[in-house]
Amino acid sequence: QVQLVESGGGLVQAGGSLRLSCAASGRTLSNYGMGWFRQAPGKEREFVATITGSAEITRYADSVKGRFTISRDNAKNTVYLQMNSLKPEDTAVYYCAAHPYLMSILLSRTSYNYWGQGTQVTVSS
């Protein structure tokens, strides 16, 4: 079983940037495909970005494409989400998640087995 811990959230003005980190323990992160999801108050948890086990393929939600970048450093057992040009509608709790299908691009939250506790991102206008 893998444990995931997110960090890097905070309060930022519109147009600013944040980088979220997701540190894994318990298992080697290179054995997992990884994703970032977010949940705003009163809304469903939604897909943000995903990356395959060796970072060959990434996929983004249309709402963040061109602004967010997912990456991973398997040597550090860490996945990142660089968020640029932030908008107030990006305000949410951001979660990282893992699944065991290394080469698969999975967009549904039900496909992910392991989740972190989340980190709050607030973008002020």
Secondary structure, 3 states (H helix, E strand, C coil): CCEEEEECCEEEECCCCEEEEEEEECCCHHHCEEEEEEECCCCCCEEEEEECCCCCCEEECCCCCCCEEEEEEHHHCEEEEEECCCCHHHCEEEEEEEECCCCCCCCCHHHCCEECCCEEEEEEC
